[in-house]
Amino acid sequence: MILILSTSYDFDTQIVIDWLRNFNVSFIRVNDEDILFGDTTVFFDVLNSKNSFFEVDKKKVYFREINTIWFRKFGFLNSYKKHYGSNSDIFKFLNRELITFREILCKEFKDKFWLYNKNIDLNKIQVLKAAKICGLKIPVTIITNSRTTITKNDFLKNNSFITKAIGETANINSGKYGGVMYTKKVDLTKLRDKFAVSLLQSEIEKIYEIRTFFINDRFFSMAVFSQKNDKTSQDFRNYDQDNPNRTVPYKLPSKIISKLTKLTQKLSLNTGSIDLIRSVDGEYYFLEVNPSGQFGMTSLPCNYNLHKEVALFLIEKNEKN
């Protein structure tokens, strides 16, 4: 039995499920908010886990029947955030409760096969250091809260910098207003000398960006020609609906694939989406990896049929287990 831990609005999950149904494979989908709403029944016997089960639409699956778990996007309480507000104590409590339950599930199924195990604790700095060890080029990266530490450093003062979140990006809600975090260029001349601790990276002049989805040491890449659009030049996630970026299938050099394979193995990741840059001098720069990143945006324009690839991989692992 395949367990899919997801969220109700995830488009990629639904397409993979369509393929599982096409192949007549048994699965159960458990969405984060459905547990809190009571639409999915969960019973976890702490002292005797063989009695534990999930029940969705009158389909009961015992924990002992589950062999393979796909952790997709489980832990986004958007309905609660919208209703209570992200700063509400009620929302914060419910979010902590769900995260704790997620951690319990990860430990309960620790001996099962996971397509991305959320218990693998990664952060950007750890990943960047590992990428460098594996031979990949990375931008100069610093964390600081002082402008003078940059301007008085001979190695740094002539660099152009962008900034991004040290941890995970987030949607910000403040009353009736909201915003999304994007990568942005930093104008050091307009920056106060002291500011909140921030991550800065040297800005790489690029020809295009590359989004690479990987699963089981197979890599599927897409080039995104975002550089000539002012809206997307620093972060192609800041989509321009009126003038969309051109995207094409892309084949990475074998030496880069070899280094990426070493990195994913070093990080114990069997799936995820990698962001790279091809610089104007022809070099490839590694930026980051998102273990549960979107892959429909790579699959559909490039005709990779990645949802079928994910379904087949889950089926293969489930049969072996």
C-alpha positions in Angstrom: 0.0 0.0 0.0 1.2 3.5 -0.9 0.6 6.4 1.5 0.6 9.9 0.0 1.0 12.7 2.5 -0.1 15.9 0.7 -2.4 18.9 0.8 -5.7 19.2 -0.9 -4.8 21.9 -3.4 -1.6 20.3 -4.8 -2.0 19.8 -8.6 1.0 17.5 -9.0 -0.3 15.0 -6.4 -3.6 14.7 -8.2 -2.0 13.9 -11.6 0.3 11.2 -10.0 -2.8 9.7 -8.4 -4.5 9.6 -11.8 -1.6 7.5 -13.0 -1.8 5.2 -10.0 -5.5 4.7 -10.7 -4.6 4.0 -14.3 -2.3 1.3 -13.2 -4.8 -0.1 -10.7 -2.5 0.4 -7.8 -3.8 0.7 -4.2 -3.0 3.9 -2.3 -4.4 6.2 0.3 -4.1 10.0 0.2 -4.0 11.9 3.5 -4.2 15.7 3.3 -3.0 17.9 6.1 -6.1 20.0 6.6 -8.4 17.0 6.2 -7.0 15.6 9.4 -7.9 18.8 11.3 -11.2 19.1 9.6 -12.1 15.5 10.5 -12.6 14.6 6.8 -9.8 12.0 7.3 -10.0 9.8 10.3 -6.8 8.9 12.1 -6.4 6.4 14.9 -2.9 6.0 16.4 -2.6 3.5 19.2 0.6 4.7 20.9 1.3 1.4 22.7 0.1 -1.0 20.0 0.7 0.5 16.6 -0.7 -2.6 14.7 -4.2 -1.2 15.6 -3.4 2.2 14.0 -5.1 3.3 10.8 -6.2 6.1 8.4 -9.7 6.1 7.0 -10.6 8.2 4.0 -14.0 8.0 2.2 -14.8 4.8 4.2 -11.5 3.2 3.0 -9.6 2.1 6.1 -5.8 1.4 5.8 -3.9 0.1 8.7 -0.4 1.4 9.3 1.0 -2.2 9.0 -0.3 -2.3 5.4 1.7 0.7 4.3 5.0 -0.1 2.5 5.8 3.1 0.6 5.3 6.8 1.5 5.4 9.8 -0.8 5.9 13.0 1.2 4.6 15.6 -1.1 3.4 18.8 0.7 2.0 17.9 4.1 1.8 20.7 6.7 0.3 23.8 5.0 -2.7 25.0 6.9 -3.7 27.7 4.5 -7.4 27.6 5.4 -6.6 28.2 9.0 -4.0 30.8 8.2 -6.5 32.7 6.1 -9.2 32.4 8.8 -7.2 33.2 11.9 -4.1 35.0 10.5 -0.6 33.7 10.5 0.2 35.6 13.8 -2.8 34.2 15.6 -2.0 32.0 18.7 -4.7 29.6 17.5 -3.1 29.1 14.1 0.4 28.8 15.7 -0.8 26.2 18.1 -2.6 24.1 15.4 0.4 24.4 13.2 2.7 23.1 15.9 0.3 20.2 16.6 0.3 19.2 13.0 4.1 19.4 12.7 4.5 17.3 15.8 2.1 14.7 14.4 4.0 14.7 11.2 7.2 14.0 13.1 5.5 11.1 14.9 4.5 9.6 11.5 8.0 10.0 10.2 9.3 8.0 13.2 6.5 5.4 13.0 7.3 4.7 9.4 11.1 5.1 9.6 11.7 1.6 8.3 9.4 2.1 5.2 10.5 3.4 1.9 10.1 7.2 1.6 10.1 9.3 -1.5 11.6 12.2 0.4 11.7 11.8 4.1 10.8 15.0 5.9 13.0 13.9 8.8 16.1 14.7 6.7 17.0 18.1 8.2 18.5 20.4 5.6 19.2 24.1 5.4 20.5 26.3 2.7 24.0 26.7 4.2 24.4 23.0 4.8 23.4 22.3 1.2 25.7 25.0 -0.3 28.7 23.6 1.7 27.8 20.1 0.5 27.5 21.3 -3.1 31.0 22.9 -2.9 32.5 19.6 -1.6 30.9 17.8 -4.5 32.7 20.1 -6.9 29.8 22.4 -7.9 30.4 26.1 -8.2 28.3 28.3 -5.8 28.0 32.1 -5.5 29.9 33.9 -2.8 27.5 33.6 0.2 27.5 35.5 3.4 25.2 36.0 6.4 25.6 39.4 8.1 23.7 42.3 9.7 26.3 45.0 9.0 26.9 46.9 5.7 30.4 48.0 6.8 31.5 44.3 7.1 31.0 44.2 3.3 32.2 47.6 2.2 35.4 47.3 4.2 36.2 43.8 2.9 38.5 44.0 -0.1 37.1 40.6 -1.4 33.5 41.6 -1.1 33.2 45.4 -1.6 33.2 45.2 -5.4 30.6 42.5 -5.6 27.0 43.0 -6.6 24.6 41.2 -4.2 21.2 39.7 -4.1 19.3 38.7 -0.9 17.0 35.8 -0.1 15.6 34.1 3.0 18.1 32.3 5.2 15.6 29.5 5.7 12.3 28.9 3.9 10.5 31.6 2.0 7.0 32.4 3.2 3.8 34.3 2.2 3.5 37.3 4.5 0.0 38.4 5.7 -0.5 41.6 7.7 -4.1 42.6 8.1 -5.7 43.1 4.7 -2.3 43.2 2.9 0.0 40.3 1.9 3.2 39.6 0.0 5.5 36.9 -1.3 9.2 36.7 -0.7 11.4 36.8 -3.8 15.1 37.1 -4.5 16.0 40.8 -4.8 19.1 42.8 -5.7 20.7 44.8 -2.8 21.7 48.4 -3.3 24.4 48.8 -0.6 24.4 52.6 -1.0 20.8 52.6 0.3 21.3 50.1 3.0 21.5 51.2 6.6 24.7 50.1 8.4 22.8 47.8 10.8 19.9 45.6 9.8 18.3 42.3 10.5 20.6 39.3 10.0 20.3 38.5 6.3 21.7 36.1 3.6 23.5 37.8 0.7 24.9 36.1 -2.4 27.0 37.6 -5.2 24.9 38.3 -8.2 25.8 36.0 -11.1 25.3 37.5 -14.6 23.4 34.7 -16.3 22.4 33.6 -19.7 19.5 31.5 -18.3 18.3 29.7 -15.3 17.9 25.9 -15.1 15.3 24.0 -13.1 16.2 20.3 -12.7 13.8 17.7 -11.3 15.5 14.5 -10.1 14.1 11.2 -9.0 16.2 8.1 -8.3 19.4 9.6 -9.9 17.6 10.6 -13.1 17.6 14.2 -14.0 15.1 16.2 -16.1 16.1 19.8 -16.8 14.5 22.9 -18.2 16.2 26.2 -19.3 14.3 29.3 -18.3 15.2 32.4 -20.3 14.4 34.9 -17.6 17.3 37.3 -17.8 15.9 39.9 -20.3 12.6 40.4 -18.4 13.0 42.9 -15.6 10.3 41.2 -13.6 11.9 37.8 -13.7 15.6 38.5 -14.1 16.4 38.1 -10.4 13.8 35.4 -9.6 11.8 33.6 -12.3 9.1 32.7 -9.7 8.0 36.4 -10.0 6.0 35.3 -13.1 5.1 37.7 -15.8 1.8 36.5 -17.0 1.7 39.0 -19.9 5.1 38.2 -21.2 6.0 34.6 -20.0 9.6 33.4 -20.0 10.6 31.0 -22.8 11.2 27.5 -21.4 12.8 24.6 -23.3 14.1 21.1 -22.4 17.7 21.1 -21.5 20.5 18.6 -21.3 23.0 19.1 -18.6 26.7 18.1 -19.2 27.5 14.7 -17.8 30.1 16.2 -15.5 27.5 18.4 -13.9 25.0 15.5 -13.6 27.8 13.4 -11.9 28.4 16.2 -9.3 24.6 16.6 -8.7 24.3 12.8 -8.2 27.1 13.0 -5.6 25.3 15.8 -3.9 21.9 14.2 -3.8 23.5 11.0 -2.4 25.4 13.0 0.2 22.2 14.7 1.3 20.3 11.4 1.2 17.7 12.8 -1.2 16.0 10.6 -3.8 13.8 13.4 -5.3 13.6 17.2 -5.5 14.0 20.2 -7.7 17.4 21.9 -8.2 18.0 25.5 -9.2 21.1 26.3 -11.3 22.4 29.3 -13.3 24.4 29.2 -16.5 26.6 32.3 -16.3 27.7 34.5 -19.2 31.2 33.0 -19.0 29.7 29.5 -19.5 29.9 28.2 -15.9 27.2 26.4 -14.1 26.4 27.7 -10.6 24.4 25.7 -8.0 21.8 27.7 -6.1 19.6 25.4 -4.0 17.5 22.3 -3.9 13.9 21.9 -2.8 13.0 18.3 -1.9 9.3 18.8 -2.4 9.5 21.5 -5.1 7.0 21.8 -8.0 7.8 19.6 -11.0 4.7 20.1 -13.0 6.2 23.4 -14.2 9.1 21.4 -15.6 7.1 18.4 -16.9 4.4 20.2 -18.9 6.5 22.6 -21.0 9.1 20.0 -21.7 6.8 17.1 -22.2 8.7 15.0 -19.7 5.6 13.2 -18.3 7.2 13.4 -14.8 3.9 12.5 -13.0 4.0 9.1 -14.7 7.7 8.8 -13.7 6.8 9.4 -10.1 3.9 7.0 -10.2 6.0 4.2 -11.7 8.8 4.8 -9.2 6.3 4.5 -6.3 4.9 1.3 -7.8 8.3 -0.2 -8.2 9.3 0.5 -4.6 6.0 -0.6 -3.3 6.2 -4.0 -5.1 9.8 -4.5 -3.8 8.7 -3.8 -0.2 
